[in-house]
Amino acid sequence: MNKGFKIMLAVGLAGVSLATTTVVVNTNSSNITVVQASKRSRINKAVSIIQEEYGDSADVYYDKENDVIAIKPTDEEFEDEMIAVLDGDESEHDWNKLTKSIDDLSETIYDDCHIKTPIAIVNPENTDKVLYMSYDGESLYDVMHDDNN
């Protein structure tokens, strides 16, 4: 076989190999972007579902840093109820009704939006503090039943 032909064949095969690798890398990059956009749109849908439930009584937003959908009471009555929980003055019956509704919502967004993101009611006076957190219908944290208060 001609030496020049062997070199051309080797270079050609290397070029095909590199082209294939480049295509695979580009495909993976695109898939990552699509998955990220899809997760954002599912989280936005979940936030909308929860905001519809709470209307003007709370702000609902996605806290990216903590990967949680937060519910911050804004209505004076709702805020007062959350302060009563912190002070130990809220009735357990009323609190259980609220937390059950949060559990139901978290199960709905898990099933309908296919996201693995908890929902949390945050302290209206300090949004860094969680009062209740639920994921897929199950309680993850409940300030009323926390022995560390």
Residue, then its C-alpha position, 0 to 999 in steps of 0.5 A: m500500500n502506498k505510504g501517502f495513502k496510509i497517512m491519508l487513511a489514518v488522518g481520515l479515520a481520526g477526523v471521523s472519530l473526532a467528528t463523532t465525539t464532537v457530535v456526542v458532546n454537542t448533543n449532551s450539552s443540548n440535552i442538559t439545557v433542555v432538562q434545565a429549562s424543563k425543570r424551571s418550567r415545572i417549578n414555575k407551574a408548581v408555584s402557579i398552582i400554589q399561588e392560586e390556592y393562597g391568592d392574596s394571603a401569601d407570596v409563593y416563590y421558588d427559593k433556589e438557594n434552598d431548593v424549596i417552594a416557599i409560602k410567605p404569609t402576607d395577609e394580616e390574619f394569616e401572619d397573625e396565625m403563624i405568629a400564634v404558632l410560634d408563640g404556642d397560641e395556635s390551636e392544634h386543630d387549626w394547625n393540623k388543617l393547614t398542614k394537611s392542606i400543605d401535604d395535599l398540595s405537595e403531593t399534587i405538585y409531585d404528581d402533576c409537575h413531576i418535581k422533587t421540591p418540598i413546599a414550606i411555610v416560612n416565618p413571615e417575620n424571618t423568611d430564613k426560618v421554616l414553620y412547616m415543610s412537606y414533600d410528596g404529601e409527607s411532613l418533613y418538618d413541623v415547628m409545632h412538634d419540634d422539641n427544640n423550640 
